[in-house]
Amino acid sequence: MSGRVASVERNTLETQIRVTINLDGYGNSSFDTGVPFLDHMMDQVARHGMIDLDVVAKGDNHIDDHHTVEDIGITLGQAFTKAVGDKKGMTRYGHSYVPLDEALSRVVVDFSGRPGLTYNLPFTRASIGGFDVDLFQEFFQGFVNHAQITLHIDNLRGTNSHHQAETVFKAFGRALRMAVEADPRMAGVMPSTKGSL
């Protein structure tokens, strides 16, 4: 489980994206995506997940942020798949509850090899500082499909949309951190009774 670092570039007619991650990092990050609120949320993932994360993206933001946000999720998912490798020795499952004032969210993740997203995030308004909150689901769906994980996101309560989003991304980071941690009792062992993930 050493050297869990990956860099992925994904270029389409709509976006050009580069993601570099270190799953055994210190929460260091840098972002240049043209979508400031998403950068703020990904910073939560890096810091609370103890993942070094660099994301550079150029997209057709003159239309809207949809393609950029979705494609960052896709590219980040591809980087995770590359970095976790064969998954031997890792914990596999992770979960976290995170509060922020009146808001509380729960995120549960399984590096199952089977993409699946259950998303329950009833935002109280349609945008946060100009960011369309519908795009968060696109981000997570892109990530799930390409990281090949099962992900359950539940905002249990909250009235401030910024707080709702921030609790989700902090919990997501902490759940990822738990799931990718090495389990010393499973060294070299696939965390599945099937023998593969």
C-alpha positions in Angstrom: 0.0 0.0 0.0 2.9 2.4 -0.7 3.1 5.1 -3.3 -0.6 5.7 -3.6 -0.2 8.7 -5.9 -1.9 9.3 -9.2 -2.1 11.9 -11.9 -4.9 11.9 -14.5 -5.5 14.2 -17.4 -8.9 14.2 -19.2 -9.5 16.4 -22.3 -12.7 16.8 -24.2 -14.1 19.5 -26.5 -15.8 21.0 -23.3 -13.1 20.7 -20.6 -9.4 20.1 -20.0 -8.7 18.8 -16.6 -5.7 17.5 -14.6 -6.0 15.9 -11.2 -3.1 14.8 -9.0 -3.7 13.1 -5.7 -1.7 11.4 -2.9 -3.9 9.3 -0.7 -1.3 9.3 2.0 -0.8 13.0 2.1 -1.2 15.8 4.6 -4.3 17.6 3.3 -2.3 20.0 1.1 -4.2 21.3 -1.9 -4.3 23.7 -4.8 -7.1 24.5 -7.2 -7.5 26.4 -10.4 -10.9 25.5 -11.9 -12.8 28.7 -12.5 -15.5 27.4 -10.0 -14.6 29.0 -6.7 -17.3 27.4 -4.5 -16.4 23.9 -5.8 -12.7 24.7 -5.0 -13.8 25.6 -1.5 -15.6 22.2 -1.1 -12.8 20.2 -2.6 -10.5 21.9 -0.1 -12.6 20.4 2.6 -12.1 16.9 1.1 -8.4 17.4 1.0 -8.0 18.7 4.5 -10.4 16.4 6.3 -9.4 13.4 4.1 -5.7 14.0 4.6 -5.4 13.7 0.8 -3.0 15.9 -1.1 -5.0 17.2 -4.0 -4.2 19.4 -7.0 -6.9 20.2 -9.6 -6.5 22.4 -12.7 -9.5 22.7 -15.0 -10.4 24.8 -18.0 -14.0 24.5 -19.2 -16.8 26.2 -21.0 -17.8 28.3 -18.0 -19.1 31.0 -20.3 -22.1 28.6 -20.9 -22.3 27.4 -17.3 -20.4 25.4 -14.8 -22.1 22.1 -15.5 -19.5 20.4 -17.8 -16.6 21.6 -15.6 -18.1 20.4 -12.3 -19.2 17.0 -13.7 -15.9 16.4 -15.5 -13.9 17.3 -12.4 -15.9 14.6 -10.6 -15.1 12.1 -13.3 -11.4 12.9 -13.4 -11.1 12.8 -9.6 -12.8 9.4 -9.7 -10.3 8.1 -12.3 -7.5 9.4 -10.1 -8.8 7.5 -7.1 -9.2 4.3 -9.0 -5.6 4.6 -10.2 -4.2 5.5 -6.7 -6.0 2.7 -4.7 -4.6 0.1 -7.0 -5.7 -3.5 -6.3 -7.2 -2.4 -2.9 -5.4 -5.2 -1.0 -4.8 -4.2 2.6 -7.2 -1.2 2.7 -10.1 -0.8 5.1 -12.6 -0.5 2.1 -15.5 1.0 4.1 -15.7 4.5 5.6 -18.3 6.7 7.2 -18.6 10.0 8.9 -21.1 12.3 10.6 -20.2 16.0 10.4 -22.1 18.9 12.0 -21.8 22.6 11.2 -24.0 24.8 13.4 -27.6 23.7 12.6 -26.6 21.3 9.7 -25.6 17.7 10.1 -24.6 15.3 7.3 -23.7 11.6 7.1 -21.6 10.1 4.3 -20.9 6.3 3.9 -18.6 4.9 1.3 -17.6 1.4 0.1 -14.8 0.8 -2.4 -16.9 -2.0 -3.8 -16.0 -1.9 -7.4 -19.7 -1.3 -8.1 -20.7 2.3 -8.8 -23.8 3.4 -6.9 -25.0 6.8 -5.5 -27.8 7.4 -3.1 -28.0 11.2 -2.7 -30.3 12.9 -0.2 -29.3 16.5 0.0 -32.5 18.7 0.1 -30.9 22.2 -0.3 -32.9 25.1 1.1 -32.1 27.3 -1.9 -31.1 26.8 -5.5 -27.7 28.5 -5.5 -24.8 29.4 -3.1 -22.9 32.5 -4.2 -23.9 31.9 -7.8 -23.1 28.2 -7.7 -26.0 26.0 -8.9 -26.4 23.4 -6.1 -27.8 20.9 -8.6 -24.3 20.5 -9.9 -23.2 18.8 -6.7 -25.1 15.7 -7.6 -23.4 15.7 -11.1 -20.0 15.9 -9.3 -20.7 13.0 -7.1 -22.3 10.9 -9.8 -19.2 11.5 -12.0 -16.9 10.5 -9.1 -18.9 7.4 -8.2 -19.0 6.1 -11.8 -15.3 6.4 -12.2 -14.0 5.6 -8.7 -16.3 2.6 -8.8 -17.6 3.1 -5.3 -20.9 2.9 -3.5 -21.7 6.3 -1.9 -24.5 7.2 0.4 -24.9 11.0 1.1 -27.6 12.1 3.6 -28.0 15.7 4.8 -29.9 14.9 8.0 -30.8 18.5 8.8 -29.9 22.0 8.0 -31.4 25.3 6.9 -28.3 27.1 5.6 -27.3 25.8 2.2 -23.6 26.6 2.6 -23.6 24.7 5.9 -25.4 21.8 4.2 -22.8 21.5 1.4 -19.9 22.0 3.7 -21.0 19.2 6.1 -21.4 16.8 3.2 -17.9 17.5 1.7 -16.2 17.4 5.1 -17.9 14.1 5.9 -17.0 12.8 2.4 -13.4 13.6 3.0 -13.4 11.9 6.4 -15.2 8.8 5.0 -12.7 8.5 2.2 -9.8 8.8 4.7 -11.3 5.9 6.7 -11.9 3.7 3.7 -8.5 4.1 2.1 -6.6 3.6 5.4 -4.3 0.6 5.6 -5.7 -2.1 7.9 -2.6 -3.7 9.5 -4.5 -7.0 10.1 -5.4 -7.2 6.4 -1.9 -6.6 4.9 -1.8 -8.0 1.4 -5.4 -9.3 1.7 -8.3 -8.4 -0.5 -11.1 -6.9 1.8 -13.8 -9.1 0.2 -15.0 -12.7 0.6 -15.1 -12.9 -3.2 -11.4 -12.3 -3.4 -11.7 -9.4 -5.8 -13.2 -5.9 -5.9 
